Amino acid sequence: MKTFRNQIVKRLLLLTTGVIILFLSGCTCGKGLIKMQNAHYPISLSAFLYDKNHKVVMIGNELDSISSFTIKKTFWTLGYGLIPLTNDKLLCENVNGLIREQHGDGVINFSIMVEAGTINKIWSFLMYLPGYVPIIPASVKVTLSGTIVRLKS
């Protein structure tokens, strides 16, 4: 009888220790850094840009809309987001390249949409346990969009 009771106590102690470790460890996360510091053109979150004289210029008056773009990128990380596995510098280069190809002067209505990656959704669905293991990669899906514009001559 004592052996059976000892086994139950050991199992409960092991289970309790495991649950405490899970709660203290947090959960995995994916992250990415979006910087447009190396942009060669003005990028605006609003529907206008500023000209050389710091005057507001808008589509229809001083700007022509050339085209819209959408760039999708998935950021991967390990160790609760501390170890990035994706190069985030390519996003700014991609936007620069699109503006250059279209012979544009900037971007308006720039937006960034972020959502959990597929692997995160699968882990959450299966159980919460894998989300607490730091060696499982996590991901974040990022969608950048905007309108490339050109100043009227």
Secondary structure, 3 states (H helix, E strand, C coil): CHHHHHHHHHHHHHHHHHHHHHHHHCCCCCCCCCCCCCCCCCECCCCEEECCCCCEEEECCCEEEEEEEEEEEEEEEECCCCEECCCCCHHHHHHHHHHHHCCCCEEEEEEEEEEECHHHHHHHHHCCHHHHCCCCCEEEEEEEEEEEEEECC
